[in-house]
Amino acid sequence: MTIPDFDPQTGYLPSGRHPCGRDEMYERYVSSMTDGETRAKLFTQLEDHAVILGTFVPVDRWWVGGSFVTLSRKPPNDIDCVAIIDGRAHHELESDVLREIDNLTDGPDPWNPRHKVDCLGVIAEAPEGHPVYDSFLQAWGFFDRFLTRETRPGRPRGPKGYLEVTL
């Protein structure tokens, strides 16, 4: 797997989802960047977040987008990600565990502003005919569209790419 080059005019990855492994992501977005110290802290927080979430439910992969995977003059201030949660395991969990998973996948942590992993979750591979199958398709499409569009003022509009990472 090879992460494609940034678009020289926008600083974005080419449109679409780009698979990569943990080491490739680290090499490309931490150790080879001039703001590597900031990025290393964010990357460590992402790995810690993955470990904590993984104690409750298997996470198949992570979609990572936003400023962390963009070439910019300013260092990123967070990591925007979507945890792709194992659907079969998720459906077997008790409600107290589901609440913990929801707490870890509902966006920024307002109680800990130093935690910079902006994580949302989507249940993967809900089988067709399952009660949540339609919700799964809607969530999958929503997050795919969300990660491929620029929403910040002053940034170039147009499609951008994101990573699909196996941590």
C-alpha positions, 0 to 999 in steps of 0.5 A: 500500500502506498499513500499517494502524494499531496495535490501541490495546489491544495495540499490535500490527498487525492479524492477517495479512501487510501488504505495504509498501515500504521507504520506507513501513516507514521512515516508519512504524517509524523516522522517526515513532517516539519511539525513532527513533534506536534503530530507525534503527540496526536498520533500517540493519542490516536493509538491510545484511543484505539487501545481503549476502544479496543478493550470494549469492541474490535475496531476493524480499521480507522478512517483518518482525515482532516488537517492531520492528513493535509499538507499545511503551513500550520500544524494540525490541532487534532485528529479527525477519525472514524472508528469502523467497529466490528458489527457482529461483536457490537450487537452482542454487547450489554448496554453499559458497554455500549454506553462506554463505546458511545462515549469514546465515539461521539466526537471531541471530549468536552471534559478533556480539552487536551485530548485531541482525538475527534473520534466518531464511530460507525458499525461495520458490516451489518448484514443485509436484512439486519435491523440496523442495515439501512442505518449502517449504509447511511452512516457509512455514506455520511462519513465518507462524504464528510471526510472528502469535503473541506468545510473550513473557511479560507481553505480550497473547496473541492474533493479531498482524500483520507486514510483507511488505517489498520492500527 
